[in-house]
Amino acid sequence: MRSTDLRLGNIVAAIDEPFKPDYVVVLEPGIVYLMGREEADDEQNIIPVRVSSEILATYDIPCEVTFSLSGHEVRICMEDARDCATVELNGARFDFHYLHEMQNLIHALCGDDIIRHPHVHLENETY
């Protein structure tokens, strides 16, 4: 995985702990910081987190939900049989296998996050 695939608040896992997803902070190209670790790590040591009902529940996202985010209607439907989440956003439909990809698309199109980062905030973020 490359740090250019990530942004502040993306959820990924360390290779040695794939079942313990963690928030990531991109420090600079090639260097990331996982919130559960004490030191920065090389991007070669992180892997994406597959989206699943359990992962969504961890972040209080139901397996099927429609909500408004920054004035945009977002519908998320977890399809365990297909091992992917379907996101419908303003009439367009997207399938995702990885949580960070879903986070990035919703952020890019809505300008907001579906999962609020508990430790790191950008200067202009309000919660």
C-alpha positions in Angstrom: 0.0 0.0 0.0 1.2 3.5 -0.7 0.8 6.6 1.6 -0.5 8.4 -1.5 -3.6 6.1 -1.3 -4.3 7.4 2.2 -5.3 10.6 4.0 -5.6 11.7 7.6 -8.1 9.5 9.4 -8.0 6.5 7.0 -8.3 3.2 8.7 -5.7 0.6 7.8 -3.9 -2.3 9.7 -0.3 -3.1 10.4 1.0 -6.3 8.7 1.7 -7.9 12.0 -1.8 -7.0 13.3 -4.2 -7.4 10.4 -7.2 -8.0 12.7 -6.6 -4.8 14.7 -7.4 -1.9 12.3 -6.0 1.4 13.4 -6.3 5.0 12.3 -3.4 6.2 10.2 -1.8 9.6 9.8 0.2 10.2 6.7 3.4 12.1 7.7 5.1 12.4 4.4 5.4 10.2 1.3 6.4 6.8 2.4 6.0 7.4 6.1 2.9 6.8 8.1 1.9 6.8 11.7 -0.5 4.3 13.1 -2.3 5.7 16.2 -1.7 2.4 18.2 2.1 2.6 17.8 4.6 4.8 19.3 6.8 5.3 16.3 6.3 6.2 12.7 6.3 3.2 10.3 7.2 2.5 6.7 4.2 2.4 4.4 5.3 -1.1 3.3 4.2 -2.4 6.8 0.5 -1.4 6.4 -2.3 -3.2 4.6 -5.9 -2.2 3.8 -8.8 -3.3 6.0 -11.5 -5.3 4.2 -14.9 -3.8 4.7 -17.3 -6.1 6.6 -20.4 -6.0 8.8 -18.1 -6.3 11.9 -15.8 -3.4 10.8 -18.8 -1.1 10.0 -20.4 -2.0 13.4 -17.1 -1.1 15.1 -17.5 2.5 13.8 -21.3 2.6 14.5 -22.3 2.3 10.9 -25.3 -0.1 10.4 -25.1 -2.7 7.5 -27.8 -0.8 5.7 -28.3 2.9 6.3 -29.2 6.1 4.5 -28.2 9.4 5.9 -27.4 13.0 4.9 -23.8 14.1 5.0 -23.0 17.7 4.2 -26.2 18.0 2.2 -25.6 14.8 0.2 -27.7 11.7 0.5 -25.5 8.7 1.2 -26.7 5.1 1.3 -24.4 2.3 2.5 -25.4 -1.4 2.2 -23.0 -4.1 3.3 -23.3 -7.2 1.1 -21.4 -10.0 3.0 -22.2 -12.5 0.3 -20.3 -10.4 -2.2 -17.7 -9.4 0.4 -18.2 -5.7 -0.4 -20.1 -2.6 0.6 -22.2 -0.7 -1.9 -22.4 3.1 -1.5 -25.0 5.1 -3.3 -24.3 8.8 -3.4 -26.5 11.3 -5.2 -27.7 8.6 -7.6 -24.3 7.0 -8.4 -23.4 3.5 -7.1 -20.0 2.3 -6.1 -18.7 -1.0 -4.7 -15.9 -1.2 -2.2 -13.8 -4.0 -0.7 -11.6 -1.8 1.4 -12.6 0.7 4.1 -10.1 3.4 3.3 -11.3 3.5 -0.3 -14.9 4.0 0.9 -13.8 6.7 3.3 -11.8 8.5 0.5 -14.7 8.5 -2.0 -17.2 9.8 0.4 -14.8 12.5 1.6 -13.9 13.5 -1.9 -17.6 13.8 -3.0 -19.1 15.2 0.2 -16.2 17.0 1.8 -16.9 15.2 5.0 -16.0 12.0 6.8 -18.2 9.0 7.7 -15.8 8.1 10.5 -14.6 10.9 12.7 -11.0 10.6 13.8 -10.9 10.6 17.6 -7.4 11.9 18.1 -6.3 14.1 15.1 -8.3 17.0 13.8 -7.5 19.3 10.9 -7.4 23.0 11.6 -10.7 23.8 10.0 -12.6 20.8 11.3 -15.5 21.4 13.7 -17.0 18.6 15.8 
